[in-house]
Amino acid sequence: MKKIFIFVSILLFITILVFETLNAFNDGIVNLTRRRGNTEGCTCHGLSTSAQVHAFITGPSSVRAGDTAEYRLKITGGPLVRAGCDISAANGLVIVSALDTMLQRIQATVGVYELTHKWPKLTAADTVTFIYRYIAPNTPGTFDTLYANANSVNFDSLDTGDMWNYAADRIISITSSIDVRNISTNAADFRLMQNYPNPFNPATKIVFSIRESGNAKLSIFDLTGREVASPFNGYMRAGTYEYTFSGNGLAGGVYFYRLISGGFTETKKMILTK
């Protein structure tokens, strides 16, 4: 009788172990991004990265020190019945957003928290999107990095056929909280003024007006359309503002700056001389 009990106990243990292996990490896992130079990745979904899985982080390329901005991790390719993730930051904080109930925040190491899925998320229009928020460190004039790891699974309870890949690291410029300065609470209309001086080296001022409070974004692009700075992307009260743009670290040439607020969009050209 004792031998039968031992045999049944061992069989039950093996069954539970196999079940846990096949369904491992349905509730997410952290410490799998490249934040600490990790190259192991999400090996529970295959031993190496898959070029079939594409993951990329979207959101502002610059955030004011101490401010909070919204970002998205988008996943395509692979089996993609569902997808999971691990999201981290080098210096700032990643926190959950009210816009996404499928993410949770878990301690990865002492004092460091990362985001991961509560349960693999369903695909929508051939894409899985996780929405989260990022709090920039209080260190203006520095850079931070957002990392992510994404898995694309067939969700068949087996450990075969799944794929994973890293997202491209997202470099964030941490700007001064006084880079955008409110110079008047009055604004008769939406307006984007010509920068001065122009041409400039190394800095120039951009003045713009917001007639109605709401979300606004000011961006600077190079000739290829690459965004080199996003000094403001969020809620802004009605008024007139001044932004000092520095061309330090940029090549001389033609740049464009664009203001978007509500239905208003305007773009102007400026020249950085070196």
C-alpha positions, -999 to 999 in steps of 0.1 A, spaced: 0 0 0 29 23 9 45 16 -25 13 24 -43 10 57 -24 46 66 -33 40 57 -69 8 78 -71 26 107 -54 55 107 -78 31 104 -108 10 133 -95 42 154 -90 54 146 -126 19 155 -140 19 189 -122 55 196 -133 46 188 -169 15 210 -167 35 239 -152 61 235 -179 36 236 -207 18 265 -192 47 284 -177 46 321 -174 10 326 -186 9 353 -160 41 369 -172 78 371 -162 104 398 -158 142 402 -161 142 391 -197 150 424 -215 184 437 -224 184 462 -195 213 445 -177 230 432 -209 209 400 -207 212 379 -239 192 349 -228 158 364 -235 125 345 -234 139 310 -239 106 294 -228 94 304 -263 124 291 -282 162 291 -276 169 322 -299 152 353 -313 130 350 -343 132 375 -372 95 367 -379 85 385 -347 86 423 -349 84 444 -317 88 482 -315 83 509 -289 64 541 -299 61 573 -279 80 606 -274 117 607 -281 122 632 -253 105 637 -219 110 665 -194 127 655 -162 102 640 -137 74 640 -162 52 611 -173 46 601 -209 26 573 -226 43 546 -247 31 516 -266 48 482 -273 35 468 -306 40 432 -316 35 416 -350 46 384 -368 51 349 -357 21 327 -347 6 357 -329 -26 341 -316 -17 359 -285 14 378 -272 32 386 -240 59 410 -230 85 422 -205 91 460 -204 118 479 -185 137 512 -183 174 518 -176 169 547 -152 133 559 -152 102 540 -141 77 520 -161 42 519 -147 8 505 -157 -17 527 -176 -54 528 -171 -57 522 -208 -43 487 -205 -57 462 -180 -35 434 -192 -2 446 -177 11 442 -142 42 457 -124 65 431 -108 98 435 -89 127 423 -111 155 430 -87 158 449 -55 142 483 -60 137 477 -98 103 470 -112 93 459 -147 60 454 -166 48 421 -179 15 406 -191 -11 392 -167 -21 368 -194 -11 366 -231 -30 393 -249 -53 386 -279 -44 399 -314 -63 429 -329 -58 436 -366 -27 414 -367 -11 433 -339 -8 431 -302 -4 464 -284 5 470 -248 0 506 -235 21 518 -205 35 549 -189 70 560 -183 83 584 -156 115 602 -165 143 605 -140 150 639 -125 183 643 -145 179 668 -173 205 668 -200 208 630 -199 195 600 -218 175 570 -208 166 537 -225 134 518 -228 137 480 -233 112 453 -242 110 417 -250 80 403 -269 67 367 -274 43 356 -301 25 324 -292 1 299 -308 -15 294 -274 -19 256 -279 -6 247 -244 26 232 -260 61 245 -257 67 242 -295 59 267 -323 61 298 -302 86 326 -311 101 357 -295 122 387 -302 136 419 -286 122 453 -294 147 479 -307 160 498 -276 142 532 -274 165 561 -265 148 589 -246 163 624 -242 156 638 -207 151 675 -211 150 704 -186 116 711 -171 120 748 -181 127 741 -218 91 750 -226 82 783 -208 48 799 -205 52 836 -214 15 845 -215 -19 831 -206 -35 849 -235 -37 834 -270 -62 847 -296 -55 818 -320 -33 787 -327 0 800 -341 35 788 -347 60 816 -351 93 815 -371 122 806 -349 148 833 -340 176 836 -347 175 817 -380 199 805 -391 212 796 -356 241 781 -338 238 765 -313 204 776 -300 172 792 -312 138 801 -297 105 788 -309 73 807 -298 38 792 -303 3 799 -291 -24 775 -280 -59 789 -281 -77 761 -263 -64 739 -235 -58 703 -246 -32 678 -259 -4 694 -279 29 682 -294 59 701 -306 84 681 -326 117 687 -344 126 666 -375 157 664 -398 155 663 -436 149 625 -435 119 629 -413 136 615 -383 123 631 -350 153 645 -332 134 661 -303 99 662 -289 100 689 -262 63 686 -254 37 660 -260 8 661 -236 -18 683 -220 -11 721 -223 -32 750 -211 -42 778 -234 -15 804 -237 17 814 -255 49 795 -249 86 798 -257 109 768 -263 147 771 -266 160 744 -289 197 735 -288 214 720 -318 243 707 -297 251 672 -309 233 676 -342 248 680 -377 244 714 -394 216 716 -420 179 721 -425 155 711 -398 117 713 -395 96 720 -364 59 711 -361 31 721 -337 0 698 -334 -29 709 -312 -64 697 -317 -72 702 -354 -43 726 -359 -10 716 -375 17 738 -388 53 732 -398 82 756 -403 118 753 -415 150 764 -397 187 761 -404 214 750 -380 248 763 -390 280 746 -379 
